[in-house]
Amino acid sequence: MKTNLKYIMKNLYFAIGLIFFITSCSSSGDFHKSPIDELIKKMDSEKNFTIILYDMDVEGAFLSDTYKHQYKIIKEKADSTQTPYEEITDWYIVDENTFARYENDMGMEVASKNDGVVTKQTAPPGYSRYVGNEKYGHWQTNSSGQSFWSFYGQYAFMSSMMGLMAGPVYRTSYYDYRDNYRGVRPYYGGVTSAGTTRYGTLSDVSRKQNPNFHRRANTNSALKSRVNNSIARSSGGRTSNSKTSRSDSRYSSSSSSRSRSFSSGGK
C-alpha cells in the first residue's frame, strides 16, 4: 500500500511540475516562434533581404483575440544588377506579445540582411541597405539647401516599393539614424507638425503604403483599440534626452498630439 502511495505521489508531483513548466514557458512566449524568425531561416541562402511589417489585424472572438501579421519582403535578383523586387506573404498568426512588440512598427523594417549579416531592428523602410547606398541613388540638394535622397532613374520604383512616397528622406534624418540608432534601438524619424511620427503605424508613410489597414481600423474596434492604446502607452515620456525624444516615438513625451487616432484619420 505504501509503495502504491509513493508511486502515486511521485507521479502527482511530476504532473504538477510539468504543468508549471508548460505554463511558465507559455506565459513567457517560449512556445511562440516569431514568423520573422521563420522567414529569416527560410531565406538563409539569400545574401540580402529586407522584411517590412506590411499589415496587421486583430480578429475578435469570445474571450479571446486572434492577432495577425503580413509582411513585405524585399529581395534582390541573383545577377550583377542586384535589382530589388518585392513579395507579399500570406497572413501569419502571431501571439499577443509579438503583436504588442510591433504595434507601432507597421510600414517599417523589422529585420534585414545586408551582405550576409542579419539585423532584427526596427528602422524606416530602406534605411538598412538602400538609402545612402550609392549603387542605387545619391544625395541631392533642394532649393532650400536641404540634402535629400534620390534613387537613380532605373531604381525610381524603389520609392514606392519601400513606401517612401510621403516625403523626402533628408540626409540629416538618415545620419541621425545611422550614427545614433542603427543596431541599438528603433528609429521613428521624429514627430511631424501633424503630431505623428515620421515613420510607423500612424504615420503618413504608413497611410500611403497601406491605406486598407487604416480603413479597416476605422471599423475594427479591436484593432483600433490595440493600436491607439499602444501609441498612448509608448508616448509616456521615458527620457529627458531632448535629442532622443525628438527622434524616437518610444521615448517621446508628446502623447496628446500623437494619440490622434484612426477615428480622426490621424489628421
BALOBA-1460 file (C-alpha; in Angstrom, 3 decimals):
// residues 267
<rec num="1" residu="m" x="0.000" y="0.000" z="0.000"/>
<rec num="2" residu="k" x="2.823" y="2.384" z="0.949"/>
<rec num="3" residu="t" x="4.590" y="1.541" z="-2.312"/>
<rec num="4" residu="n" x="1.475" y="2.406" z="-4.333"/>
<rec num="5" residu="l" x="1.030" y="5.652" z="-2.400"/>
<rec num="6" residu="k" x="4.639" y="6.665" z="-3.031"/>
<rec num="7" residu="y" x="4.197" y="5.859" z="-6.722"/>
<rec num="8" residu="i" x="1.007" y="7.930" z="-6.904"/>
<rec num="9" residu="m" x="2.591" y="10.886" z="-5.092"/>
<rec num="10" residu="k" x="5.670" y="10.726" z="-7.305"/>
<rec num="11" residu="n" x="3.534" y="10.874" z="-10.443"/>
<rec num="12" residu="l" x="1.418" y="13.658" z="-8.938"/>
<rec num="13" residu="y" x="4.486" y="15.798" z="-8.228"/>
<rec num="14" residu="f" x="5.770" y="15.126" z="-11.726"/>
<rec num="15" residu="a" x="2.432" y="16.163" z="-13.257"/>
<rec num="16" residu="i" x="2.310" y="19.369" z="-11.175"/>
<rec num="17" residu="g" x="5.866" y="20.198" z="-12.163"/>
<rec num="18" residu="l" x="5.146" y="19.584" z="-15.839"/>
<rec num="19" residu="i" x="2.052" y="21.805" z="-15.724"/>
<rec num="20" residu="f" x="4.047" y="24.554" z="-14.000"/>
<rec num="21" residu="f" x="6.814" y="24.304" z="-16.613"/>
<rec num="22" residu="i" x="4.400" y="24.459" z="-19.551"/>
<rec num="23" residu="t" x="2.504" y="27.376" z="-18.015"/>
<rec num="24" residu="s" x="5.696" y="29.316" z="-17.351"/>
<rec num="25" residu="c" x="7.060" y="28.786" z="-20.837"/>
<rec num="26" residu="s" x="3.732" y="29.648" z="-22.413"/>
<rec num="27" residu="s" x="3.426" y="32.890" z="-20.461"/>
<rec num="28" residu="s" x="6.927" y="33.935" z="-21.454"/>
<rec num="29" residu="g" x="6.248" y="33.208" z="-25.122"/>
<rec num="30" residu="d" x="8.877" y="30.457" z="-25.456"/>
<rec num="31" residu="f" x="6.456" y="28.257" z="-27.384"/>
<rec num="32" residu="h" x="5.657" y="31.006" z="-29.880"/>
<rec num="33" residu="k" x="8.304" y="31.347" z="-32.525"/>
<rec num="34" residu="s" x="8.031" y="34.639" z="-34.352"/>
<rec num="35" residu="p" x="7.172" y="34.475" z="-38.076"/>
<rec num="36" residu="i" x="10.076" y="36.880" z="-38.566"/>
<rec num="37" residu="d" x="12.458" y="34.209" z="-37.274"/>
<rec num="38" residu="e" x="10.829" y="31.666" z="-39.574"/>
<rec num="39" residu="l" x="11.230" y="33.956" z="-42.584"/>
<rec num="40" residu="i" x="14.871" y="34.661" z="-41.748"/>
<rec num="41" residu="k" x="15.570" y="30.932" z="-41.529"/>
<rec num="42" residu="k" x="13.698" y="30.278" z="-44.762"/>
<rec num="43" residu="m" x="15.806" y="32.879" z="-46.580"/>
<rec num="44" residu="d" x="19.117" y="31.637" z="-45.209"/>
<rec num="45" residu="s" x="20.583" y="31.307" z="-48.708"/>
<rec num="46" residu="e" x="19.793" y="34.944" z="-49.564"/>
<rec num="47" residu="k" x="22.669" y="37.392" z="-49.182"/>
<rec num="48" residu="n" x="20.398" y="40.433" z="-48.832"/>
<rec num="49" residu="f" x="16.774" y="40.944" z="-47.894"/>
<rec num="50" residu="t" x="14.502" y="43.333" z="-46.014"/>
<rec num="51" residu="i" x="11.409" y="42.323" z="-44.048"/>
<rec num="52" residu="i" x="8.790" y="45.057" z="-43.665"/>
<rec num="53" residu="l" x="5.708" y="44.760" z="-41.453"/>
<rec num="54" residu="y" x="3.203" y="45.353" z="-44.248"/>
<rec num="55" residu="d" x="-0.090" y="44.801" z="-42.435"/>
<rec num="56" residu="m" x="-1.560" y="43.682" z="-39.112"/>
<rec num="57" residu="d" x="-5.001" y="42.811" z="-37.856"/>
<rec num="58" residu="v" x="-6.927" y="41.686" z="-34.782"/>
<rec num="59" residu="e" x="-9.892" y="39.354" z="-35.128"/>
<rec num="60" residu="g" x="-12.089" y="39.423" z="-32.064"/>
<rec num="61" residu="a" x="-13.579" y="36.226" z="-30.663"/>
<rec num="62" residu="f" x="-15.416" y="35.270" z="-27.492"/>
<rec num="63" residu="l" x="-12.988" y="35.777" z="-24.582"/>
<rec num="64" residu="s" x="-10.012" y="35.944" z="-26.959"/>
<rec num="65" residu="d" x="-8.491" y="37.748" z="-29.930"/>
<rec num="66" residu="t" x="-6.529" y="36.403" z="-32.873"/>
<rec num="67" residu="y" x="-3.504" y="38.508" z="-33.821"/>
<rec num="68" residu="k" x="-2.177" y="38.539" z="-37.380"/>
<rec num="69" residu="h" x="0.793" y="39.890" z="-39.316"/>
<rec num="70" residu="q" x="1.542" y="40.176" z="-43.006"/>
<rec num="71" residu="y" x="4.993" y="41.034" z="-44.328"/>
<rec num="72" residu="k" x="6.526" y="42.600" z="-47.420"/>
<rec num="73" residu="i" x="9.873" y="41.048" z="-48.300"/>
<rec num="74" residu="i" x="12.381" y="42.885" z="-50.472"/>
<rec num="75" residu="k" x="14.794" y="40.527" z="-52.216"/>
<rec num="76" residu="e" x="17.391" y="41.074" z="-54.937"/>
<rec num="77" residu="k" x="17.809" y="39.369" z="-58.279"/>
<rec num="78" residu="a" x="20.675" y="36.899" z="-58.352"/>
<rec num="79" residu="d" x="22.577" y="38.685" z="-61.091"/>
<rec num="80" residu="s" x="25.026" y="41.568" z="-61.409"/>
<rec num="81" residu="t" x="22.266" y="44.195" z="-61.223"/>
<rec num="82" residu="q" x="21.012" y="43.027" z="-57.798"/>
<rec num="83" residu="t" x="17.720" y="44.695" z="-58.731"/>
<rec num="84" residu="p" x="15.319" y="44.622" z="-55.753"/>
<rec num="85" residu="y" x="11.858" y="43.099" z="-56.078"/>
<rec num="86" residu="e" x="9.063" y="42.555" z="-53.570"/>
<rec num="87" residu="e" x="6.962" y="39.670" z="-52.296"/>
<rec num="88" residu="i" x="3.907" y="39.934" z="-50.033"/>
<rec num="89" residu="t" x="3.488" y="36.990" z="-47.656"/>
<rec num="90" residu="d" x="0.303" y="35.289" z="-46.545"/>
<rec num="91" residu="w" x="-1.107" y="36.193" z="-43.153"/>
<rec num="92" residu="y" x="0.675" y="34.770" z="-40.107"/>
<rec num="93" residu="i" x="-0.911" y="34.168" z="-36.714"/>
<rec num="94" residu="v" x="1.238" y="35.776" z="-34.003"/>
<rec num="95" residu="d" x="0.959" y="35.678" z="-30.229"/>
<rec num="96" residu="e" x="-0.148" y="38.726" z="-28.274"/>
<rec num="97" residu="n" x="3.372" y="39.545" z="-27.064"/>
<rec num="98" residu="t" x="4.712" y="39.641" z="-30.623"/>
<rec num="99" residu="f" x="1.797" y="41.789" z="-31.758"/>
<rec num="100" residu="a" x="2.342" y="44.211" z="-28.866"/>
<rec num="101" residu="r" x="6.062" y="44.427" z="-29.616"/>
<rec num="102" residu="y" x="5.436" y="45.644" z="-33.180"/>
<rec num="103" residu="e" x="2.210" y="47.626" z="-32.740"/>
<rec num="104" residu="n" x="3.948" y="50.907" z="-33.592"/>
<rec num="105" residu="d" x="6.000" y="49.499" z="-36.465"/>
<rec num="106" residu="m" x="3.722" y="48.975" z="-39.441"/>
<rec num="107" residu="g" x="5.373" y="50.007" z="-42.700"/>
<rec num="108" residu="m" x="8.829" y="49.723" z="-41.154"/>
<rec num="109" residu="e" x="11.697" y="47.291" z="-41.451"/>
<rec num="110" residu="v" x="11.565" y="44.712" z="-38.664"/>
<rec num="111" residu="a" x="14.521" y="42.661" z="-39.889"/>
<rec num="112" residu="s" x="17.110" y="42.786" z="-42.653"/>
<rec num="113" residu="k" x="20.119" y="41.003" z="-44.031"/>
<rec num="114" residu="n" x="22.874" y="43.112" z="-45.535"/>
<rec num="115" residu="d" x="25.823" y="41.343" z="-47.156"/>
<rec num="116" residu="g" x="25.138" y="38.228" z="-45.082"/>
<rec num="117" residu="v" x="24.652" y="39.985" z="-41.745"/>
<rec num="118" residu="v" x="21.185" y="39.676" z="-40.157"/>
<rec num="119" residu="t" x="19.774" y="42.504" z="-38.034"/>
<rec num="120" residu="k" x="16.468" y="42.347" z="-36.164"/>
<rec num="121" residu="q" x="15.992" y="46.041" z="-35.512"/>
<rec num="122" residu="t" x="13.066" y="48.326" z="-36.310"/>
<rec num="123" residu="a" x="14.042" y="51.038" z="-38.801"/>
<rec num="124" residu="p" x="12.442" y="53.151" z="-41.540"/>
<rec num="125" residu="p" x="11.986" y="51.204" z="-44.785"/>
<rec num="126" residu="g" x="15.116" y="51.104" z="-46.913"/>
<rec num="127" residu="y" x="17.376" y="52.643" z="-44.283"/>
<rec num="128" residu="s" x="19.354" y="49.484" z="-43.556"/>
<rec num="129" residu="r" x="20.603" y="48.986" z="-47.125"/>
<rec num="130" residu="y" x="19.205" y="51.204" z="-49.893"/>
<rec num="131" residu="v" x="19.066" y="54.773" z="-48.607"/>
<rec num="132" residu="g" x="22.618" y="56.106" z="-48.599"/>
<rec num="133" residu="n" x="23.828" y="53.306" z="-50.891"/>
<rec num="134" residu="e" x="25.391" y="54.941" z="-53.971"/>
<rec num="135" residu="k" x="24.709" y="51.834" z="-56.033"/>
<rec num="136" residu="y" x="21.020" y="52.788" z="-56.001"/>
<rec num="137" residu="g" x="20.957" y="56.574" z="-55.702"/>
<rec num="138" residu="h" x="22.636" y="59.736" z="-54.455"/>
<rec num="139" residu="w" x="22.115" y="62.813" z="-52.291"/>
<rec num="140" residu="q" x="20.661" y="65.879" z="-53.975"/>
<rec num="141" residu="t" x="20.131" y="69.416" z="-52.679"/>
<rec num="142" residu="n" x="16.804" y="71.242" z="-52.986"/>
<rec num="143" residu="s" x="16.206" y="74.986" z="-53.388"/>
<rec num="144" residu="s" x="16.237" y="75.419" z="-49.611"/>
<rec num="145" residu="g" x="19.683" y="73.901" z="-49.327"/>
<rec num="146" residu="q" x="18.426" y="70.654" z="-47.791"/>
<rec num="147" residu="s" x="20.084" y="67.424" z="-48.861"/>
<rec num="148" residu="f" x="17.702" y="64.548" z="-49.673"/>
<rec num="149" residu="w" x="17.997" y="61.044" z="-51.065"/>
<rec num="150" residu="s" x="17.119" y="60.389" z="-54.712"/>
<rec num="151" residu="f" x="17.101" y="56.950" z="-56.346"/>
<rec num="152" residu="y" x="18.606" y="56.706" z="-59.830"/>
<rec num="153" residu="g" x="16.117" y="56.542" z="-62.692"/>
<rec num="154" residu="q" x="16.339" y="52.775" z="-63.115"/>
<rec num="155" residu="y" x="15.637" y="52.377" z="-59.398"/>
<rec num="156" residu="a" x="12.949" y="55.065" z="-59.084"/>
<rec num="157" residu="f" x="10.359" y="52.353" z="-58.421"/>
<rec num="158" residu="m" x="12.051" y="51.686" z="-55.083"/>
<rec num="159" residu="s" x="10.484" y="54.774" z="-53.502"/>
<rec num="160" residu="s" x="7.069" y="53.197" z="-53.992"/>
<rec num="161" residu="m" x="8.308" y="49.713" z="-53.099"/>
<rec num="162" residu="m" x="9.727" y="50.986" z="-49.812"/>
<rec num="163" residu="g" x="6.727" y="53.188" z="-49.066"/>
<rec num="164" residu="l" x="8.816" y="56.370" z="-49.170"/>
<rec num="165" residu="m" x="6.433" y="58.427" z="-51.338"/>
<rec num="166" residu="a" x="5.077" y="60.508" z="-48.440"/>
<rec num="167" residu="g" x="8.058" y="62.840" z="-48.468"/>
<rec num="168" residu="p" x="11.811" y="63.083" z="-48.997"/>
<rec num="169" residu="v" x="14.387" y="61.286" z="-46.883"/>
<rec num="170" residu="y" x="16.670" y="64.044" z="-45.648"/>
<rec num="171" residu="r" x="20.347" y="63.443" z="-45.092"/>
<rec num="172" residu="t" x="20.133" y="64.809" z="-41.528"/>
<rec num="173" residu="s" x="17.449" y="62.249" z="-40.660"/>
<rec num="174" residu="y" x="19.355" y="59.361" z="-42.210"/>
<rec num="175" residu="y" x="22.611" y="60.366" z="-40.491"/>
<rec num="176" residu="d" x="20.786" y="60.635" z="-37.159"/>
<rec num="177" residu="y" x="19.585" y="57.057" z="-37.655"/>
<rec num="178" residu="r" x="22.987" y="55.837" z="-38.848"/>
<rec num="179" residu="d" x="25.007" y="57.477" z="-36.065"/>
<rec num="180" residu="n" x="22.671" y="57.147" z="-33.071"/>
<rec num="181" residu="y" x="20.115" y="54.382" z="-33.620"/>
<rec num="182" residu="r" x="21.271" y="51.715" z="-36.094"/>
<rec num="183" residu="g" x="21.589" y="48.391" z="-34.312"/>
<rec num="184" residu="v" x="20.718" y="49.989" z="-30.967"/>
<rec num="185" residu="r" x="17.049" y="50.965" z="-30.829"/>
<rec num="186" residu="p" x="14.088" y="51.736" z="-33.128"/>
<rec num="187" residu="y" x="14.119" y="54.979" z="-35.101"/>
<rec num="188" residu="y" x="10.846" y="56.740" z="-35.976"/>
<rec num="189" residu="g" x="12.188" y="59.912" z="-37.573"/>
<rec num="190" residu="g" x="10.908" y="62.456" z="-35.066"/>
<rec num="191" residu="v" x="7.437" y="63.978" z="-34.622"/>
<rec num="192" residu="t" x="5.816" y="65.844" z="-37.515"/>
<rec num="193" residu="s" x="3.708" y="69.002" z="-37.380"/>
<rec num="194" residu="a" x="0.613" y="66.753" z="-37.530"/>
<rec num="195" residu="g" x="1.637" y="65.215" z="-34.196"/>
<rec num="196" residu="t" x="2.546" y="61.777" z="-35.541"/>
<rec num="197" residu="t" x="5.959" y="60.220" z="-36.012"/>
<rec num="198" residu="r" x="7.609" y="60.423" z="-39.430"/>
<rec num="199" residu="y" x="7.547" y="56.628" z="-39.690"/>
<rec num="200" residu="g" x="5.494" y="53.925" z="-38.008"/>
<rec num="201" residu="t" x="1.890" y="52.791" z="-37.738"/>
<rec num="202" residu="l" x="0.117" y="56.160" z="-37.638"/>
<rec num="203" residu="s" x="2.500" y="57.985" z="-39.973"/>
<rec num="204" residu="d" x="1.735" y="59.384" z="-43.425"/>
<rec num="205" residu="v" x="4.236" y="56.882" z="-44.805"/>
<rec num="206" residu="s" x="2.146" y="54.046" z="-43.406"/>
<rec num="207" residu="r" x="-1.140" y="55.568" z="-44.634"/>
<rec num="208" residu="k" x="0.128" y="55.878" z="-48.189"/>
<rec num="209" residu="q" x="1.776" y="52.472" z="-48.232"/>
<rec num="210" residu="n" x="-1.235" y="50.563" z="-46.881"/>
<rec num="211" residu="p" x="-4.473" y="52.598" z="-46.855"/>
<rec num="212" residu="n" x="-6.537" y="49.401" z="-46.457"/>
<rec num="213" residu="f" x="-5.181" y="48.943" z="-42.942"/>
<rec num="214" residu="h" x="-6.301" y="52.396" z="-41.886"/>
<rec num="215" residu="r" x="-9.736" y="51.989" z="-43.436"/>
<rec num="216" residu="r" x="-10.116" y="48.642" z="-41.705"/>
<rec num="217" residu="a" x="-9.017" y="50.121" z="-38.397"/>
<rec num="218" residu="n" x="-11.938" y="52.557" z="-38.502"/>
<rec num="219" residu="t" x="-14.420" y="49.675" z="-38.395"/>
<rec num="220" residu="n" x="-12.447" y="47.063" z="-36.435"/>
<rec num="221" residu="s" x="-12.796" y="48.148" z="-32.808"/>
<rec num="222" residu="a" x="-10.360" y="45.502" z="-31.530"/>
<rec num="223" residu="l" x="-7.620" y="46.648" z="-33.907"/>
<rec num="224" residu="k" x="-8.318" y="50.327" z="-33.305"/>
<rec num="225" residu="s" x="-8.198" y="49.903" z="-29.542"/>
<rec num="226" residu="r" x="-4.961" y="47.912" z="-29.567"/>
<rec num="227" residu="v" x="-3.021" y="50.290" z="-31.769"/>
<rec num="228" residu="n" x="-4.262" y="53.512" z="-30.188"/>
<rec num="229" residu="n" x="-3.633" y="52.213" z="-26.671"/>
<rec num="230" residu="s" x="-0.139" y="51.217" z="-27.722"/>
<rec num="231" residu="i" x="0.599" y="54.688" z="-29.096"/>
<rec num="232" residu="a" x="-0.627" y="56.264" z="-25.864"/>
<rec num="233" residu="r" x="1.473" y="53.869" z="-23.756"/>
<rec num="234" residu="s" x="4.616" y="54.360" z="-25.792"/>
<rec num="235" residu="s" x="4.477" y="58.160" z="-25.600"/>
<rec num="236" residu="g" x="4.687" y="58.446" z="-21.843"/>
<rec num="237" residu="g" x="7.957" y="60.374" z="-21.712"/>
<rec num="238" residu="r" x="10.662" y="57.874" z="-20.794"/>
<rec num="239" residu="t" x="13.720" y="60.072" z="-21.080"/>
<rec num="240" residu="s" x="14.902" y="63.614" z="-20.572"/>
<rec num="241" residu="n" x="17.301" y="63.446" z="-23.501"/>
<rec num="242" residu="s" x="15.953" y="66.085" z="-25.871"/>
<rec num="243" residu="k" x="17.629" y="64.623" z="-28.964"/>
<rec num="244" residu="t" x="16.198" y="61.183" z="-28.322"/>
<rec num="245" residu="s" x="12.739" y="62.485" z="-27.517"/>
<rec num="246" residu="r" x="12.661" y="64.383" z="-30.810"/>
<rec num="247" residu="s" x="13.703" y="61.370" z="-32.837"/>
<rec num="248" residu="d" x="12.087" y="58.302" z="-31.307"/>
<rec num="249" residu="s" x="8.394" y="57.860" z="-30.582"/>
<rec num="250" residu="r" x="9.086" y="55.253" z="-27.911"/>
<rec num="251" residu="y" x="10.879" y="57.961" z="-25.914"/>
<rec num="252" residu="s" x="8.786" y="61.000" z="-26.856"/>
<rec num="253" residu="s" x="6.561" y="62.834" z="-24.374"/>
<rec num="254" residu="s" x="4.075" y="64.444" z="-26.770"/>
<rec num="255" residu="s" x="1.330" y="61.921" z="-26.089"/>
<rec num="256" residu="s" x="-1.705" y="64.106" z="-26.579"/>
<rec num="257" residu="s" x="-0.975" y="65.017" z="-30.194"/>
<rec num="258" residu="r" x="0.222" y="61.537" z="-31.177"/>
<rec num="259" residu="s" x="-2.872" y="59.950" z="-29.698"/>
<rec num="260" residu="r" x="-4.889" y="61.438" z="-32.520"/>
<rec num="261" residu="s" x="-6.130" y="58.161" z="-33.820"/>
<rec num="262" residu="f" x="-7.898" y="56.235" z="-36.531"/>
<rec num="263" residu="s" x="-11.253" y="57.727" z="-35.677"/>
<rec num="264" residu="s" x="-9.986" y="61.145" z="-36.780"/>
<rec num="265" residu="g" x="-7.818" y="59.788" z="-39.580"/>
<rec num="266" residu="g" x="-4.742" y="60.996" z="-37.776"/>
<rec num="267" residu="k" x="-5.064" y="64.433" z="-39.372"/>
